[in-house]
Amino acid sequence: MPEEGGRAAGSLPLPPPERLLLKETDKAPEDLRFCESFEAAHSNHELSGRIASSLDISRPPLRMDSQVKYGVMARGDADIYLRLPHAQVYMRPMYLPMYK
């Protein structure tokens, strides 16, 4: 228990997760919006554009980095999240301390 006037962090139990159901949309293709990484090095913008064009999506993509893309999707401000790395095999860099 923190001292009087102190602050403490706590946790609350979460309810069991609900099953996520994907739903069809009644939006017209031209009303759909996708989001992708802002950094062209992180996402293949050219391929994303070709996919959007083939689906008749005409709205410009929302390009942003960080976890905010997931919030935008959850809030309904984007309909599709395209994560298309350039490389055939995407490798996330890992930094490990060197021990002698």
Helices and strands as residue ranges (DSSP letters): G 29-31, E 34-36, H 45-54, E 62-63, H 68-75, E 80-81
